[in-house]
């Protein structure tokens, strides 16, 4: 892992050697935020050592580095998923590289299914906590002592300070913002209605197929994380239609303006 992290780090650093304030991982349909970056340096994933090619519609597979609201950001336009066949080491490799680059803040965004009654398509939601027991631990195996301890506390994976900034930014931009607990599901199939009922019973408000592995590794690496979910559909058994990725993309595109506005304000207020 150290070889993979170091080689990816060196390549990115050769393309952009200035300090970076915030890393942002953009989920399905949320890539347009990268277009807000001023004069970006754009790096194709396939040119970065050990970064796999993105295979999911809505995930362009490029790294954008530049300015938003006066801060230097590094945005992943597309991420890697466990369901694509990648080991968790690869799914979370970019986060390790961000930590190696000295980036202190990580924003993780995703498209997700709404479980709680008031979380309907188009709703932007802060992740207050997560349930990740279905995710193979990204910290499994030899510990990377350079980044963090063998047993890392997970009491506050998602920063309360950043959540407070986000809530204020939502008021300033007149964007309705709710919060909830996000649950990881391995995918790539959507959940069954019975699984959704079980997840609801244990306290999940939203469900998706990403984010939790990256957030765990960010926490292990000492990064401060903000999680934002965009509800793109009601979870299985709670809506009136069959679930498909096209629906996810359409809902994400419709809410994109509000999400971009909100994230830009959060960055400006940090």
KOLGU-623007 format. One record per residue (C-alpha): residue in one letter; chain; residue number from 1; x negated, y, z. Coordinates in steps of 0.001 Angstrom, whole numbers, always signed. Each point is the difference from the previous one (the first is absolute). Layout:
N
LUMLO,aa,ch,i,xx,yy,zz
LUMLO,a,A,NUM,X,Y,Z;
...
// end
This chain:
270
LUMLO,aa,ch,i,xx,yy,zz
LUMLO,x,A,1,+0,+0,+0;
LUMLO,x,A,2,-2814,+2432,+779;
LUMLO,x,A,3,-1386,-525,-3513;
LUMLO,x,A,4,+3403,+699,-1569;
LUMLO,x,A,5,+663,+3033,+2179;
LUMLO,x,A,6,-3446,+1493,-533;
LUMLO,x,A,7,-39,-461,-3775;
LUMLO,x,A,8,+3474,+1517,-414;
LUMLO,x,A,9,-983,+2845,+2322;
LUMLO,x,A,10,-3199,+738,-1929;
LUMLO,x,A,11,+1815,+116,-3326;
LUMLO,x,A,12,+2688,+2405,+1243;
LUMLO,x,A,13,-2589,+2152,+1781;
LUMLO,x,A,14,-1958,+288,-3248;
LUMLO,x,A,15,+3119,+1397,-1688;
LUMLO,x,A,16,+941,+2320,+2881;
LUMLO,x,A,17,-2492,+729,+2788;
LUMLO,x,A,18,+1836,+2780,+1885;
LUMLO,x,A,19,+1872,-560,+3285;
LUMLO,x,A,20,+3594,-1275,-333;
LUMLO,x,A,21,+2627,+893,+2580;
LUMLO,x,A,22,+2895,-2345,-725;
LUMLO,x,A,23,+497,-3306,-1841;
LUMLO,x,A,24,+3475,-731,-1363;
LUMLO,x,A,25,+1297,-3383,-1164;
LUMLO,x,A,26,+2911,+465,-2403;
LUMLO,x,A,27,+2647,-2719,-304;
LUMLO,x,A,28,+2401,-1020,-2778;
LUMLO,x,A,29,+1332,+3005,-1910;
LUMLO,x,A,30,-1819,+2459,+2266;
LUMLO,x,A,31,-2990,+552,-2283;
LUMLO,x,A,32,+1098,+3518,-1120;
LUMLO,x,A,33,-1427,+1427,+3223;
LUMLO,x,A,34,-3448,-594,-1507;
LUMLO,x,A,35,+944,+2370,-2818;
LUMLO,x,A,36,+92,+2819,+2562;
LUMLO,x,A,37,-3737,-296,+603;
LUMLO,x,A,38,-1938,+2956,-1378;
LUMLO,x,A,39,-2826,-722,-2472;
LUMLO,x,A,40,-216,-3668,+999;
LUMLO,x,A,41,-2882,-2355,-459;
LUMLO,x,A,42,+1730,-3130,-1311;
LUMLO,x,A,43,-1573,-3423,+493;
LUMLO,x,A,44,+1481,-3139,-1551;
LUMLO,x,A,45,+239,-2913,+2439;
LUMLO,x,A,46,-1581,-2330,-2540;
LUMLO,x,A,47,-3187,+2098,+174;
LUMLO,x,A,48,-275,-262,+3793;
LUMLO,x,A,49,-1882,-3119,+1148;
LUMLO,x,A,50,+2323,-2641,+1489;
LUMLO,x,A,51,+3182,+2054,-568;
LUMLO,x,A,52,+2478,-2237,-1870;
LUMLO,x,A,53,+2217,+1214,-2817;
LUMLO,x,A,54,+3463,+1138,+1095;
LUMLO,x,A,55,+2712,-2230,-1510;
LUMLO,x,A,56,+3239,+1521,+1293;
LUMLO,x,A,57,+2197,+2451,-1972;
LUMLO,x,A,58,-246,+3430,+1615;
LUMLO,x,A,59,-3584,-633,+1145;
LUMLO,x,A,60,-2338,+1679,-2497;
LUMLO,x,A,61,-3217,-1292,+1529;
LUMLO,x,A,62,-2023,+3216,+318;
LUMLO,x,A,63,-1618,+2024,+2766;
LUMLO,x,A,64,+566,+3775,-61;
LUMLO,x,A,65,-2289,+2285,+2040;
LUMLO,x,A,66,+545,+3741,+275;
LUMLO,x,A,67,+1851,+2747,+1873;
LUMLO,x,A,68,+3567,+226,+1315;
LUMLO,x,A,69,+957,+2994,+2161;
LUMLO,x,A,70,-3632,+811,+653;
LUMLO,x,A,71,-937,-3487,+1231;
LUMLO,x,A,72,-2069,-2557,-1893;
LUMLO,x,A,73,+2010,-3152,-588;
LUMLO,x,A,74,-720,-3386,-1512;
LUMLO,x,A,75,+3180,-1583,-1347;
LUMLO,x,A,76,+429,-3607,-1064;
LUMLO,x,A,77,+2479,-39,-2878;
LUMLO,x,A,78,+971,-3605,+606;
LUMLO,x,A,79,-1036,-2500,+2664;
LUMLO,x,A,80,-815,-3702,+314;
LUMLO,x,A,81,+2484,-2486,+1455;
LUMLO,x,A,82,-297,-3367,+1718;
LUMLO,x,A,83,+2705,-1353,-2332;
LUMLO,x,A,84,-2179,+686,-3038;
LUMLO,x,A,85,-2278,-2774,+1243;
LUMLO,x,A,86,-2604,+2182,+1700;
LUMLO,x,A,87,-1477,-920,+3362;
LUMLO,x,A,88,+570,+2538,+2746;
LUMLO,x,A,89,-3670,+1013,-258;
LUMLO,x,A,90,+696,+1301,-3509;
LUMLO,x,A,91,+3401,+1495,+869;
LUMLO,x,A,92,-1687,+2122,+2671;
LUMLO,x,A,93,-3369,+580,-1712;
LUMLO,x,A,94,+871,+3600,-1002;
LUMLO,x,A,95,+703,+913,+3631;
LUMLO,x,A,96,-3395,-1306,+1068;
LUMLO,x,A,97,-1581,+2028,-2811;
LUMLO,x,A,98,+1894,+3124,+1087;
LUMLO,x,A,99,-1302,-454,+3531;
LUMLO,x,A,100,-3515,-443,-1354;
LUMLO,x,A,101,+423,+3267,-1930;
LUMLO,x,A,102,+701,+1716,+3311;
LUMLO,x,A,103,+3696,+683,-673;
LUMLO,x,A,104,+1799,+529,+3316;
LUMLO,x,A,105,+3650,+6,-1097;
LUMLO,x,A,106,+2024,-2543,-1951;
LUMLO,x,A,107,+3512,+463,-1405;
LUMLO,x,A,108,+1692,-3257,-1025;
LUMLO,x,A,109,+3183,+198,-2052;
LUMLO,x,A,110,+2287,-2702,-1315;
LUMLO,x,A,111,+3341,-776,-1578;
LUMLO,x,A,112,+2091,-2173,+2293;
LUMLO,x,A,113,+3395,-1515,+689;
LUMLO,x,A,114,+2227,+1616,+2598;
LUMLO,x,A,115,+1299,-2264,+2773;
LUMLO,x,A,116,+1380,+2521,+2485;
LUMLO,x,A,117,+3456,+1244,-930;
LUMLO,x,A,118,-1035,+3639,-499;
LUMLO,x,A,119,-3035,-756,-2179;
LUMLO,x,A,120,+1399,+206,-3522;
LUMLO,x,A,121,-1694,+330,-3417;
LUMLO,x,A,122,-1902,+3265,-312;
LUMLO,x,A,123,-626,+401,+3734;
LUMLO,x,A,124,-3560,+988,+963;
LUMLO,x,A,125,-953,-1620,+3289;
LUMLO,x,A,126,-2959,+276,+2350;
LUMLO,x,A,127,-1444,-3307,+1156;
LUMLO,x,A,128,-6,+178,+3801;
LUMLO,x,A,129,-1278,-3563,+438;
LUMLO,x,A,130,-126,-3290,-1883;
LUMLO,x,A,131,+734,-3693,+324;
LUMLO,x,A,132,-2695,-1936,-1797;
LUMLO,x,A,133,+114,-3578,+1242;
LUMLO,x,A,134,+663,-1285,-3549;
LUMLO,x,A,135,-3260,+1588,-1170;
LUMLO,x,A,136,-3180,-2076,+214;
LUMLO,x,A,137,-2249,+2174,+2129;
LUMLO,x,A,138,-2401,+2143,-2076;
LUMLO,x,A,139,-2365,-159,+3000;
LUMLO,x,A,140,-271,-3800,-198;
LUMLO,x,A,141,-3526,-1382,-341;
LUMLO,x,A,142,-3317,+1462,+1123;
LUMLO,x,A,143,+525,+3427,+1544;
LUMLO,x,A,144,-1416,+2989,-1894;
LUMLO,x,A,145,-1729,+1547,+3014;
LUMLO,x,A,146,-1003,+3095,-1971;
LUMLO,x,A,147,+3669,+980,-197;
LUMLO,x,A,148,+1612,-1107,+3267;
LUMLO,x,A,149,+212,-2537,+2838;
LUMLO,x,A,150,+1021,-3643,-206;
LUMLO,x,A,151,+3291,+633,+1819;
LUMLO,x,A,152,+1520,+3355,-927;
LUMLO,x,A,153,+2899,+1612,+1856;
LUMLO,x,A,154,+3040,+553,-2252;
LUMLO,x,A,155,+2138,+2104,+2368;
LUMLO,x,A,156,-89,+3037,-2295;
LUMLO,x,A,157,-692,-1141,-3558;
LUMLO,x,A,158,+1906,+3003,-1378;
LUMLO,x,A,159,-1120,+3306,+1474;
LUMLO,x,A,160,+2585,+1797,+2142;
LUMLO,x,A,161,-1839,+3251,-680;
LUMLO,x,A,162,+343,-411,-3770;
LUMLO,x,A,163,+3640,-1022,+404;
LUMLO,x,A,164,+664,+3265,+1859;
LUMLO,x,A,165,-1654,+1963,-2810;
LUMLO,x,A,166,+2112,-1904,-2538;
LUMLO,x,A,167,+3242,+791,+1845;
LUMLO,x,A,168,-851,+3706,+38;
LUMLO,x,A,169,-927,-142,-3690;
LUMLO,x,A,170,+3361,-1611,-758;
LUMLO,x,A,171,+1784,+2905,+1673;
LUMLO,x,A,172,-2060,+2534,-1947;
LUMLO,x,A,173,+736,-1701,-3334;
LUMLO,x,A,174,+3621,-901,+782;
LUMLO,x,A,175,-691,-3691,-624;
LUMLO,x,A,176,+2071,-2436,+2039;
LUMLO,x,A,177,-2425,-2224,+1890;
LUMLO,x,A,178,+872,-2958,+2209;
LUMLO,x,A,179,-2223,-2509,+1777;
LUMLO,x,A,180,+24,-3718,+569;
LUMLO,x,A,181,-1853,-3283,+423;
LUMLO,x,A,182,-1393,-1520,-3191;
LUMLO,x,A,183,-285,-3772,-386;
LUMLO,x,A,184,-2449,-1752,-2322;
LUMLO,x,A,185,+1309,-2784,-2221;
LUMLO,x,A,186,-2470,-2004,-2080;
LUMLO,x,A,187,+1909,+33,-3333;
LUMLO,x,A,188,+55,+79,-2949;
LUMLO,x,A,189,+3600,-1223,+313;
LUMLO,x,A,190,+2422,+2300,+1764;
LUMLO,x,A,191,+1263,-1151,+3382;
LUMLO,x,A,192,+3101,-2164,+460;
LUMLO,x,A,193,+3057,+1374,+1835;
LUMLO,x,A,194,-732,-2405,+2872;
LUMLO,x,A,195,-3557,+1309,+264;
LUMLO,x,A,196,+1271,+3583,+71;
LUMLO,x,A,197,+2427,-857,+2806;
LUMLO,x,A,198,-2903,-1536,+1925;
LUMLO,x,A,199,-2211,+3047,-587;
LUMLO,x,A,200,+2770,+2332,+1134;
LUMLO,x,A,201,+432,-2040,+3172;
LUMLO,x,A,202,-3656,+457,+938;
LUMLO,x,A,203,+35,+3762,-563;
LUMLO,x,A,204,-979,+608,-3629;
LUMLO,x,A,205,+1526,+3047,-1703;
LUMLO,x,A,206,-1749,-375,-3372;
LUMLO,x,A,207,-1706,-2816,-1875;
LUMLO,x,A,208,-2675,-53,-2683;
LUMLO,x,A,209,-2971,-1873,-1411;
LUMLO,x,A,210,-2932,+2299,+807;
LUMLO,x,A,211,-1378,+2618,+2417;
LUMLO,x,A,212,-403,-2069,+3174;
LUMLO,x,A,213,-3349,-1593,-995;
LUMLO,x,A,214,-1452,+3399,-991;
LUMLO,x,A,215,+1276,+1648,+3180;
LUMLO,x,A,216,-1515,-2721,+2194;
LUMLO,x,A,217,-3396,+368,-1663;
LUMLO,x,A,218,+189,+3797,+217;
LUMLO,x,A,219,+684,-318,+3729;
LUMLO,x,A,220,-2901,-2433,+395;
LUMLO,x,A,221,-2240,+2437,-1889;
LUMLO,x,A,222,+896,+2949,+2227;
LUMLO,x,A,223,+2060,+1858,-2614;
LUMLO,x,A,224,+3109,+2037,+877;
LUMLO,x,A,225,+2995,-1244,-1987;
LUMLO,x,A,226,+3324,+1414,-1150;
LUMLO,x,A,227,+2504,-2416,-1535;
LUMLO,x,A,228,+2844,+1133,-2264;
LUMLO,x,A,229,+2591,-2320,-1534;
LUMLO,x,A,230,+2388,+879,-2786;
LUMLO,x,A,231,+3148,-2107,+220;
LUMLO,x,A,232,+791,-1058,-3559;
LUMLO,x,A,233,+2713,-2608,+618;
LUMLO,x,A,234,+2044,-1618,+2713;
LUMLO,x,A,235,-1625,-3241,+1130;
LUMLO,x,A,236,+1403,-3373,-1115;
LUMLO,x,A,237,+3586,-632,+1001;
LUMLO,x,A,238,+622,+3645,+942;
LUMLO,x,A,239,+679,+1427,-3457;
LUMLO,x,A,240,+2317,-746,-2886;
LUMLO,x,A,241,-2539,-879,-2692;
LUMLO,x,A,242,-2761,-2472,-714;
LUMLO,x,A,243,-3439,+1312,+948;
LUMLO,x,A,244,-2582,+705,-2704;
LUMLO,x,A,245,-3192,+2037,-369;
LUMLO,x,A,246,+1574,+2275,-2627;
LUMLO,x,A,247,+2455,+1232,+2637;
LUMLO,x,A,248,-2923,+695,+2330;
LUMLO,x,A,249,-1794,+2039,-2675;
LUMLO,x,A,250,+3107,+2020,-885;
LUMLO,x,A,251,+726,+927,+3604;
LUMLO,x,A,252,-3634,+928,+603;
LUMLO,x,A,253,-42,+2235,-3067;
LUMLO,x,A,254,+3201,+1745,+1118;
LUMLO,x,A,255,-1433,+805,+3437;
LUMLO,x,A,256,-3469,+856,-1241;
LUMLO,x,A,257,+477,+3794,+103;
LUMLO,x,A,258,+900,+17,+3698;
LUMLO,x,A,259,-2815,-2384,+916;
LUMLO,x,A,260,-2608,+2069,-1860;
LUMLO,x,A,261,+1289,+3192,+1625;
LUMLO,x,A,262,-118,-1575,+3459;
LUMLO,x,A,263,-3485,-1502,-295;
LUMLO,x,A,264,-1451,+3253,-1380;
LUMLO,x,A,265,+1422,+1875,+2981;
LUMLO,x,A,266,-1380,-2570,+2458;
LUMLO,x,A,267,-3452,+374,-1532;
LUMLO,x,A,268,+229,+3800,+126;
LUMLO,x,A,269,+990,-126,+3690;
LUMLO,x,A,270,-2796,-2309,+1136;
// end
